[in-house]
Amino acid sequence: MSNIIKLARKTVQALTPYLSARRIGGRGDVWLNANEAPDSSDYQLDSSHLNRYPEFQPPQIINAYAAYSKLNTDQILTTRGADESIEVLIRTFCEAELDSILICPPTYGMYAISAETCGVGIEQVALQDNFDVDYEAVEQAVLGSEGHIKIVFLCAPNNPTGNMLDQQKLAKLLTATEGKALIVADEAYIEFCPEFTQTNLIENHENLVITRTLSKAFALASIRCGFTLAQASVIEMMSKVIAPYPVPGPVAQIAEQALSEQGLEVMRDRVAVLNNNRQVLANAVSELDCVTEVFPTTGNFLLVRFKDSAKVFKAFANDGIIMRDFANKPRLENCIRITIGTSEEMNKTLNTLKAL
């Protein structure tokens, strides 16, 4: 072991980093592995103030996102992607080597990675057989933790299974855990099913936090811009911990344009196209002999369980189609996640499957 490795914290030495789509890589010309949008819009940039530090929370995007989410400006925090929100929440509300977060696997991997990085424990309550949240078990875990479970992360639409939250059961969980834990609803993909947002619960539940991003429906994965929605008391605490200049000036300019009336119209048009492409793909793959299960269609992706995913994954790779393999994850044997792309990309995907 090198001297540098020995200098690192023990938790970091043992840490397995999150394997993002870019870290995993792949070769091909159809990229359907990162839940990215298949298109990008044009934006104008003013470079006359690049010599100045940006605003801590650029008012133009805070105001725009507050209007978009129908919340107050003091209920919004903008971050470097939703991933920074996850980490800041843990750093703000969890004591290292003492507290824990709770996750409901299978789900997004960064909750656990961020907790490990911060020296915070990880408790688990598995999703039910149909991959919905087991709200009673989550409640019992929080109340039985003697105050050590500080944050519960619930992803909806869940990545990768697509399941949503039950608002009535969520409200009951929020009431039961008030003053004991934060319940975080990760709504990275909510633009694809906006009717399922939990923002209307924020007013009456101080312990509800919602994370959002411009990476998916807004097609701005490259600029790393996310948002935290919560009561002002939560935002105030997070503002003590977050970096002094979390959103670069050029990012704020692009985000402001994306959240304009015209930008929102472009986003909604994109969502309509991708939702249609997703449904067409879901209907088609459900008829294939090589498919055993198609998971809920809520985000800009489709999780499919195959009879032999290794064979399918190899066929995709041979045809230059890069997918995300989940077959090695518990309870997701033979599963592949397909990002929804253009009609041409979906047709190519179907042609590969039909040729098996």
N, C-alpha and C positions, 0 to 999 in steps of 0.2 A: 504494500500500500504506500502510495507517495505521501510526502509530507503535507502537500496541499490537501489531499483527501482527509488526512488525519486532523487537519485544522477545522474542517467543516463540522457543523453540528451533527450529532449522531443520527438524528432523524433525517437529515439531508443525505448523509452517507447511505442510508438504507432506502431512500426514496426511489420509487420507480416513477419517472415523469409521465405526465399525461401524454398519450400518443395521439396527437392531433393528426388530421388528414395529411397535412403538409409534412409532418415528421415521418409518417408511414410511407408517403409517396406513392409511386406507381407510374407506369408508362402507358400512355394512350392519348387519344384526342377527345374523348368524351368523359368529363370529370363529374361523376355523380356520387362522390364519397364524402362531401363536406357540408351538405345542406346549404350550399350557396345558391344564389339566384343565377339564372343562366344569362342575364343581360346586365348592362350598366348604363346609367344615364350620364349626361354631360353636365358639368358644373363650372361656374365661373369663380375664379379666385382673385382676391385683391392682395397683392404682396407688399403693399406699401408700409405695413406695420409689422413685418416679420422680425424686426429688431427688438420688439417689445414682448414682454411676457404676456400671456393671455390672461383673461379674467379667470378667477377661481371657478366660478360657475357662470359661464357666458349667458347674460340675461336673454339674449335673443333666442337661444335654444331652450332655456328653461321656460320662458314665456310660451314658446311654440309648443313644447311638449305638454305643458300644463293644459293648454287649450285642446290639444289633440286627445289627451287622456281624461279631460274633464275634471281635473284636480286643481288645487291651489299651487302657486309657485313654491311655497314653503314645504310642499309635499313631494318635491322632485329633487333628485340629485343626479347629475350626469357623471359618468365614469368611463374609463377606458375599456369599453365593452362591458357586457354583463359579468364577465369573469372577474373584473376588478371589484365589482359590487359584492360578489360572493366572498372574496378575500377580505374586503374591508369590513363586511358584516362580522366575519369570524374574528378578526383582529379587534373589533370594537366591543363585542359582547362576550367573548370567550376567554377565560383565563388559561394560559398555556399550562400544560401538565396537570390541569385540574378539571376543566370543563370538556364537554363533548358536543358534537353535532349529531343529528339523527338523519339518516338517509333511508330511502325505500328502494332498494335495488330490485331489478335492473333499472338504472337511471344514468343521468349524465355524470361522467367521471370526475369532473373538476371539483365537485363538492368535497369529495374525500381527499383529493390531492391538495387542495387549499388548506384543509384542516391539518393534514399531516405536515405540511410545510410550516404551519404555525404552531406545531406541537400540541394540537388539540385532538382529543379522542374522537372516535367514530363509532356510533352505535347504529344498528340496522334493524329495521322492521320490514320484512320482505313484502312485496306487493302480493295481493291475493292471487288465486289461481287464474283469474281473468285479467290480471295485471292492474287492477284498480287499487287505490290506497286502502289499507286496513286502518281506518280512522280510530277505531276503538283500541287497537293494539298500539298505535302511535300515542294516543292519549295516556294509556297505562304506562308506557315506557317513560314518557316525560314526567308524569306525576310520581312514578316510582324511582326516579333517578336522584332524589334528594337534592334537586336544584342544579344538578351538574349538566343535564342536557339543556343547552341554552338556545339552540337553533335547530329547527326542523326544515329540511329542504324538500319541497314537493314540486316536481317538474310537470307542467301542464300546458300544452301537450307534452306528454312524457317522451323524452328522447332516450331510447329509440322506439318504444312501443306505441306511442300515439295516444295513450289514455288521458282522459280529462279528469278534473276534480268535480266532486259533487258539492255544490255550494251550501246546501243545507247541512251536510255533514262537516264541511270545512268550518262553517260558522259555529257549530257546536264545539269543534276542536279548539277554535280560537277562544271561545268563552272559558272552556275548561283549563286552558293553559295560560290564561291572562296573568301577567305578572311573573310568570315562571319561564316562558320560552317564547322566542319569535317563531312564527310560522312563515316561511318564505315560499311564495308561489312563483316559480320561474316561468315567465310567459314569453320566452324567446320567440315562440312560433305563434303567438296569439292572433296576429293579423290574418292568419289563414282560417281562423274560427273565432272572430271577435265576440260573438255572442256568449262565449264561455269565460270572458274575463272576470276576475274577482275584484276589480277596482271599486265596485260599489260597496264592498265590505270594509274598506279602509276607514271610512268616517266613524264607524262604531267599534272598531277593533284596533287598539294601539299596537298590538303585537303582530299585525299582518304587514308583511313586506312583499312587494312585487318587483321582480327584476325584468327588464325589457332590453331590447337591442335593436339597432338599425341594420344588423348584419344579414338578416334573412329576407323578410318581405320588402324592405327598403333597398336591398341589393347593395349594401355598403359594408360588406365584411372587411374590406381593406382598411377602412378608416378607424376601426375600433372605437365605436361610440355606443354606450349603453346608458340605461337609466334605472334608478331605484325610485319606487313609488311607495310612500308610507306616510304616517302622520308626522307632523313637524318635529316631534320629540325624537323620533328615530333618525330623521335626516340630520338633526342638530348633532347627535352623538357621532354619526358617521363622518360628519364634516370636520370633526376634531382629528380624525385618524387619516383620512385620505390625503394623498399627495397635494402640495400647494397649487400645482398647475395641471390638473388631471386631463384637461381637454385642450390639445393644441389649437392655435388660432385657425389654421386651414381646415381642421376637422369641424370646428364650430361653424365656419362659413358653409361648408358642404351640408352639415346637418340642418342648418337653418333653411337652406334651399329645399332639402328633402322633406322638411316638415311644413313647407308653404302649402297653400291651397293647391297649386299646380303639382307640387311634389307628392302630396297625398293622393291626388287623382291618379298620377302615374303608378304609385304603389298599389292602389286598389285595382287598377286595371291589370297589373302584373299578377296580383293574387287571384283574380278571376280566371286568368289564363292558366296559371299553375294548378289551381284547384280543379279545373276541368281536365287538365292533362293527368293529374293524379287519379281522378275517378276513372278516366278511360283506361289508364294502366292497371288500376286495381281490378276493374271488371275483367280485363283481358287475362291477367295472370291468374285470377281465381279459377279460370277454366282450363288451365294447363295441367297436364298429368304430373309434371315435376314439382308442383306446388302442393303443400299440405295445409298452409294457413296464411291468410292475409290479415295483418293487424289493423286497428282502427285508422281511418284516413282523416287526419286532422291537421297535420303540419305540412311542410313542403318536402316530405319524405314518405316512403312506404317501407315498412318492415315486412319481409316475406320469409316464411319458413319453407324450405325446400326438402325434398326427399334426400337429396345429396348435395349440400351446399358447396362442398369442395369442388365437385364436378362443375357446378354452375359458375362458381367464382373463377375457375380456370377458363371456362368458355368466354366469360366476359373479358378477362385479361387478354385472351388471344384475339379478341375483336377490338381491343383498344378502349374498352369501357372500364373505368376505374370505379369500383364500388367500395362500401364499408362492410367488412366481414365481422359479424357478431357471433359466429359459431362457437367461439371459445369462451363466451360469457355464460355464467350459470343461468339455466332455464331458457337460454336462447340458442340451443343447439340447432344447427342447420339454418340459421337465420342470416339474411343479408339485408342491409338497409340501402334503399335506392333513393337518392335525391331526385326530386322531380325537376326535369329540365324542359327543353323545348319539345315540340311535337316530334321533330326529327330525331332527337336523342331518345325519346320514349319509343319511337318506332324501331330504332336500332336495337334498343334493349329488348323489345318484344321479339324481334327477328332472331336475336341470339338465343332466347329462351325456346322459341318454337323449333329451332334447329337441333335441339338436344335430343 
